[in-house]
Amino acid sequence: MNKIDFSPSHLLCDLSALLRRTGRMFGSVALTGDANALLYSAKSFAAAMLAYYIALSIGLEKPSWAIITVYIVSQTSVGASLSRSVYRLAGTIVGAGATVLIVPTFVNTPIFCSVVLTGWITFCLYLSLLERTPRAYAFVLAGYTASLIGFPAVFHPGEIFDTAIVRVQEIGIGIFCAALIHRYVLPKRISGLFNSKIAQTLNSARQMLADTLAGSANEAADNLKLALALQFLQGLSHHIPYDFAFSAPVRHARKALHDKLARLLIVSGELHDRLLMVTALPADIQTLLEAVQSWLAGEERAKRKITGQALAERSATLTKRLAPAEALTFETALQMNLVRHLHEAITLLLQCERLADALTHAKPAQLPAEDKPAKGYVFHRDSLSAVRTALGAFVIILSGCLIWIDSAWPDGATAVSILGVCCTLFGSFDTPAPHIVKYMVGSAWGVMISLLYSFALLPLVTEFPLLVAVLAPAYLLAGSLQARPATTFMAMGITLTLPILCELGAHYSGDFAVAVNTAIALFAATGFAVVSMSLLQTVQADAAIERLLRACRRDVRRSVKGVFKPDETHWTNLMIDRTALLLPRLQRSGHSAEQTLNQMLHALRIGLSVMHLRRFQAQKDSQKAHDIGELLSLLVRDTAPSALRQRIQAMIGLTSLQPHEPSRQFIDCLVDLHCALREPYTERADD
């Protein structure tokens, strides 16, 4: 039986051999198309071999877990890799601790022990679904670590503590090596991608506003598609503290930038609506609109800032000139509202560009002062949907446990542990089955490669550098595929299957029967996961869209009743997130994208208008409070939109007799609600 030599003198040989082979791989025709993916692959493989070497050196039982950990936590940027490493370590420790408490406690009742373990796994899945940030990965790890450690120990509880300790050590080594290599070897900063995405988003916002003012045929609801860009920015922003790229804390600035971009999307929609409603624009407003369009098309950044400030002052002056009239007609009020929104759009765009400049150059001292705390991204959390998914996973895993225990299948514990991993890793997808199928395809390739290695190549390996050279082709190819979103899950099937089936350790221990039985357990578990998750955890796109729309209508109704009282920024950011959740599902649904987005925009605008009116209702003007109360009561009783608009026009006529500024602001709120009610506003009594 051959023994691998992993003495310290061979480490440098290993690394030099790796670099030579990596250099030759760069010349491969199949991989030169994506240099970033190949660099990621080379760094991940170097980290995996370093982790494997350390685990072998200290005599850990299953050093292959250090390799697996490297490929699980590695990401294409420093910040994402480090944050994922932290969450995996935290989740592993919590999951291992929970398993050590659960298994010995129910040692004499395997079925009940399986029920408790399954309950813990699905509880962690529930928490991960509610979290919806990269921190959710810690809950996922707490769940599937218990699955990997706990189920194999149900009938062997005496070894659970040692197994948990060793597993934490193996994973900790993998995390350390992945963080070390990705942090210090040709690090790719996530801040660069973040700044690039900010620039793209600002350009899109400028183009959106220019199209709106030009009377583009696109509906205002189409502007909400920028919600996906804001969601992507939020995902990147979460990893920035781990990137070590900014010299000072800028978390507040990132939140403020999101708030203003989200508000700019809404203001653009309001402008689109006002331009359709105004029958004839006065010459001064038309001239201002043309000047703003010319400014938006400008290319010189320094000049654009100066011109933008001049346009903001010009729009503010025009608003004041429209306001002093003793009695406003509805048409004049509409024009005044248009100019106010135009002024707000210019101001927001200038503030966004200043925030972006300060963030890009990491100069918080240049950040504009804010008159109120920034809210930042607000996540939609659906506890009932999370409960449904968790209960489905509970039934699936427990069914697997009962089949395993009843049949006394020797490799059943392995199958059930893999089943638990599938439920936790893929439970966040509406349709998990296609992703598991990709993983199965990768696992099939992994099994074939593992058998080739185990019984043809590894018996000839006697030194660690030679082992690195032998493993390099498969891992470098799989790693480059893992860096590409389209093939990530397939590549994971290879990178995670290979070290387990090859039983990489200090000694060669190839056993064909063990490898085949493990492969059978793997495919049985993933196949069962595909079928059962298709039945119990698949969420149809149409159903998910309807659920989101019902949540919006419910919140609007609660806001009208005064039960739900978020501030305007919180409501806007929440609706932006809901739109980002809705947009990808529209591609898989039978819903009209335009109609659905208009419903979302309609609910958003109604909610904002109600919140603005509530603020005026809280003032000391008893007559105004009474009028607002009657208007809201009509709204909650599903009064016809035409009748509501007539009531609003009457209120505008009475309020316009009071020429002071608070009355003009109240008229603006009434105009906003009047315009929002142009869309059919219907509520279900059971919402």
Residue pairs with C-beta under 8 A, 6 or more apart in sequence:
1 507
1 508
1 509
2 459
2 460
2 461
2 462
2 507
2 508
3 462
3 506
3 507
3 508
4 56
4 461
4 462
4 463
4 464
4 467
4 506
4 507
4 508
5 462
5 463
5 464
6 53
6 56
6 57
6 464
6 506
8 57
10 463
10 464
10 465
11 53
11 464
13 464
13 465
14 49
14 53
14 464
14 465
14 468
15 46
17 465
17 468
17 469
18 42
18 45
18 46
18 49
18 468
18 469
18 472
21 469
21 472
21 476
22 42
22 45
22 472
22 476
25 31
25 38
25 42
25 472
25 476
26 32
26 35
26 38
30 477
31 37
31 38
31 476
31 477
31 480
32 38
34 480
34 483
34 484
36 76
36 188
36 483
37 479
37 480
37 481
37 483
37 484
38 476
38 480
39 186
39 188
40 74
40 76
40 188
40 479
40 480
40 482
40 483
41 475
41 476
41 477
41 478
41 479
41 480
41 482
41 483
42 476
42 479
43 74
43 181
43 182
43 185
43 186
44 70
44 71
44 74
44 178
44 181
44 475
44 479
44 482
45 471
45 472
45 475
45 476
45 479
46 181
46 185
47 70
47 74
47 174
47 177
47 178
47 180
47 181
47 182
48 66
48 67
48 70
48 71
48 174
48 177
48 475
49 468
49 471
50 177
50 180
50 181
51 63
51 66
51 67
51 69
51 70
51 173
51 174
51 176
51 177
51 178
52 63
52 64
52 66
52 67
52 504
53 464
54 66
54 173
54 177
55 63
55 65
55 66
55 170
55 173
56 63
56 464
56 505
56 506
59 506
60 66
60 166
60 169
60 170
60 173
61 166
62 166
62 167
62 170
62 505
63 170
63 504
63 505
63 506
64 499
64 500
64 502
64 503
64 504
64 505
65 167
65 170
65 171
65 174
65 499
66 170
66 171
66 173
66 174
66 177
67 174
67 499
67 504
68 174
68 495
68 496
68 499
68 500
69 88
69 170
69 171
69 173
69 174
69 175
69 178
70 174
70 177
70 178
71 479
71 482
71 492
71 495
71 496
72 88
72 174
72 492
72 496
73 81
73 84
73 85
73 88
73 174
73 175
73 178
73 179
74 81
74 178
74 182
74 482
75 81
75 84
75 182
76 188
76 483
77 188
77 189
77 190
77 193
77 239
77 243
78 182
78 183
78 187
78 188
78 189
78 190
78 242
78 243
78 244
79 189
79 190
79 191
79 239
79 240
79 241
79 242
79 243
79 245
80 134
80 190
80 239
80 242
81 178
81 179
81 182
81 183
82 179
82 182
82 183
82 239
82 242
82 243
83 134
83 238
83 239
83 241
83 242
84 134
84 137
85 175
85 178
85 179
86 242
87 134
87 135
87 137
87 138
87 141
88 137
88 138
88 141
88 171
88 175
89 171
89 172
89 175
90 138
90 141
91 137
91 138
91 139
91 140
91 141
91 142
91 143
91 145
92 141
92 142
92 145
92 167
92 168
92 171
92 172
93 168
94 138
94 141
94 142
94 145
95 124
95 141
95 142
95 143
95 144
95 145
95 146
95 149
96 145
96 146
96 149
96 164
96 165
96 167
96 168
97 164
98 120
98 142
98 146
99 117
99 145
99 146
99 149
99 150
99 153
99 160
99 164
100 160
100 161
100 164
102 113
102 116
102 117
102 120
102 146
102 150
103 113
103 117
103 150
103 153
103 154
103 157
103 160
104 157
104 160
105 113
105 116
106 112
106 113
106 116
107 113
107 157
110 154
110 155
110 405
111 401
111 402
111 405
113 154
114 151
114 154
114 398
114 401
114 402
114 405
114 416
115 398
115 401
117 146
117 147
117 150
117 151
117 154
118 394
118 397
118 398
118 401
118 420
119 394
120 143
120 146
121 143
121 144
121 146
121 147
121 393
121 397
121 420
121 423
121 424
122 143
122 390
122 391
122 393
122 394
122 397
122 423
123 143
123 390
124 139
124 140
124 142
124 143
124 146
124 424
125 139
125 140
125 143
125 389
125 390
125 393
125 423
125 424
125 427
126 386
126 387
126 389
126 390
127 136
127 139
128 136
128 137
128 139
128 140
128 143
128 424
128 427
128 428
129 136
129 385
129 386
129 389
129 390
129 427
129 428
130 381
130 383
130 386
131 139
132 379
132 380
132 381
133 238
133 379
134 235
134 238
134 239
135 238
136 428
140 424
140 425
143 420
143 424
144 420
144 421
144 424
144 425
145 167
146 420
147 397
147 416
147 417
147 419
147 420
147 421
147 424
148 167
148 417
148 420
148 421
149 160
149 163
149 164
149 167
150 160
150 417
151 401
151 413
151 416
151 417
151 420
152 163
152 413
152 414
152 417
153 159
153 160
153 163
154 413
155 413
189 243
189 245
190 236
190 239
190 240
190 243
190 245
191 240
191 243
191 245
191 246
193 236
194 233
194 236
194 237
194 240
194 359
195 356
195 359
195 360
197 229
197 232
197 233
197 236
198 233
198 257
198 356
198 359
198 360
199 356
199 360
200 229
201 226
201 229
201 230
201 233
201 261
202 261
202 349
202 352
202 353
202 356
204 226
204 229
205 226
205 261
205 264
205 265
205 268
205 349
205 352
206 296
206 349
207 296
208 223
208 226
208 265
208 268
209 264
209 268
209 271
209 296
209 345
209 349
210 293
210 296
210 297
211 218
212 220
212 223
212 268
212 269
212 271
212 272
212 275
213 271
213 275
213 289
213 292
213 293
213 296
214 293
215 275
219 272
219 594
219 597
219 598
220 268
220 269
220 270
220 272
220 273
220 601
221 269
221 594
221 597
221 598
221 600
221 601
222 594
222 597
223 265
223 268
223 269
223 272
224 265
224 269
224 576
224 579
224 583
224 597
224 600
224 601
225 583
225 597
226 261
226 265
227 265
227 576
227 577
227 579
227 580
227 583
228 580
228 583
228 584
230 258
230 261
230 262
230 377
230 576
230 580
231 377
231 576
231 577
231 580
233 258
234 258
234 376
234 377
237 254
237 377
240 246
240 254
241 251
245 362
246 362
247 362
248 362
248 364
249 364
250 358
250 359
250 362
250 364
250 367
252 367
252 370
252 373
252 374
253 355
253 358
253 359
253 364
253 367
253 374
254 359
254 376
255 374
255 375
255 376
255 377
256 355
256 367
256 370
256 374
257 352
257 355
257 356
257 359
258 374
258 376
258 377
258 573
259 374
259 375
259 376
259 569
259 572
259 573
260 348
260 351
260 352
260 355
261 352
262 569
262 572
262 573
262 576
263 344
263 348
263 569
263 572
264 345
264 348
264 349
264 352
265 576
266 572
266 604
266 605
266 608
267 341
267 344
267 345
267 348
268 345
269 601
269 605
270 341
270 605
270 672
270 675
271 338
271 341
271 342
271 345
273 675
273 678
274 334
274 337
274 338
274 341
274 675
275 338
277 334
277 675
277 678
278 331
278 334
278 335
278 338
279 331
281 289
281 335
282 335
284 318
284 321
285 318
285 335
285 338
285 339
288 311
288 314
288 315
288 318
288 339
288 342
289 342
291 311
291 314
292 311
292 342
292 346
295 304
295 307
295 308
295 311
298 304
298 307
305 350
305 353
308 346
308 349
308 350
309 350
311 346
312 343
312 346
312 347
312 350
315 339
315 342
315 343
315 346
316 343
318 339
319 336
319 339
319 340
319 343
322 332
322 335
322 336
322 339
323 336
323 659
323 661
323 664
324 659
325 332
325 656
325 659
326 656
326 657
326 659
327 653
327 656
327 657
328 336
328 652
328 653
328 656
328 667
330 649
330 652
330 653
333 652
333 656
333 667
333 670
333 671
334 671
336 664
336 667
336 668
337 667
337 668
337 671
337 672
340 668
351 368
354 366
354 367
354 368
355 367
355 368
357 366
358 364
358 366
358 367
372 569
375 567
375 569
375 570
375 573
376 573
377 573
377 576
377 577
378 570
378 573
378 574
378 576
378 577
379 574
379 577
380 548
380 551
380 574
380 577
380 578
380 581
382 547
382 551
385 539
385 547
389 427
389 428
389 537
390 427
392 533
392 536
392 537
393 423
393 424
393 427
393 536
393 537
395 532
395 536
396 419
396 423
396 528
396 529
396 532
396 533
396 536
396 537
397 416
397 419
397 420
397 423
399 532
400 415
400 416
400 419
400 525
400 528
401 416
403 409
403 412
404 412
404 413
404 415
404 416
405 412
409 415
410 517
411 517
411 518
411 520
411 521
412 521
414 518
414 521
414 522
414 525
415 521
415 522
415 524
415 525
415 528
416 525
417 525
418 521
418 522
418 525
418 526
419 525
419 528
419 529
422 432
422 436
422 439
422 525
422 526
422 529
422 533
423 529
423 533
423 537
426 432
426 435
426 436
426 529
426 533
427 533
427 537
429 435
430 538
430 539
430 540
430 541
430 544
430 585
431 538
431 539
432 529
432 533
432 534
432 537
432 538
433 530
433 533
433 534
433 538
435 489
436 489
436 526
436 529
436 530
436 533
437 530
438 487
438 489
438 490
438 493
439 489
439 490
439 492
439 493
439 526
440 493
440 523
440 526
440 527
440 530
441 490
441 493
442 478
442 489
442 490
442 491
442 492
442 493
442 494
442 497
443 493
443 494
443 496
443 497
443 522
443 523
443 526
444 493
444 523
445 490
445 493
445 494
446 493
446 494
446 495
446 496
446 497
446 498
446 501
447 497
447 501
447 519
447 522
449 474
449 494
449 498
450 497
450 498
450 500
450 501
450 502
450 515
451 501
451 515
453 470
453 471
453 474
453 498
453 502
454 501
454 502
454 503
454 510
454 512
454 515
455 510
455 512
457 470
458 467
458 470
458 502
458 508
458 510
459 508
459 510
461 467
461 470
461 508
474 494
474 498
475 495
475 498
478 491
478 494
478 495
478 498
479 491
479 495
481 487
481 488
481 490
481 491
481 494
482 488
482 491
482 492
482 495
484 491
497 522
500 518
501 515
501 518
501 519
502 510
503 509
503 510
503 511
503 514
503 515
540 589
541 585
541 586
541 587
541 588
541 589
542 589
542 590
542 591
544 581
544 585
545 582
545 585
545 586
545 589
545 591
545 596
548 578
548 581
548 582
548 600
549 596
549 599
549 600
549 603
550 684
550 687
551 578
552 575
552 578
552 599
552 600
552 603
552 604
553 603
553 683
553 684
553 687
554 687
555 564
555 571
555 603
555 607
556 603
556 606
556 607
556 610
556 683
557 636
557 683
557 687
558 564
559 565
559 566
559 571
559 607
559 610
559 611
559 614
560 610
560 632
560 635
560 636
561 636
562 614
565 611
565 614
566 574
566 611
567 611
568 608
568 611
568 612
571 604
571 607
571 608
571 611
572 604
572 608
575 600
575 603
575 604
575 607
578 600
579 597
579 600
582 596
582 597
582 600
586 593
586 596
586 597
598 679
599 679
602 676
602 679
602 681
605 672
605 675
605 676
606 673
606 676
606 677
606 681
608 672
609 669
609 672
609 673
609 676
610 632
610 635
610 673
612 669
612 672
613 628
613 631
613 632
613 669
613 670
613 673
614 628
616 624
616 625
616 628
616 666
616 669
617 624
617 625
617 628
617 629
618 625
619 625
619 662
624 655
624 666
627 651
631 644
631 647
631 648
631 651
634 643
634 644
634 647
635 644
635 681
638 682
638 683
641 677
641 678
641 679
641 680
641 681
644 677
644 681
645 674
645 677
645 678
648 670
648 673
648 674
648 677
649 674
651 670
652 667
652 670
652 671
652 674
655 663
655 666
655 667
655 670
656 663
656 667
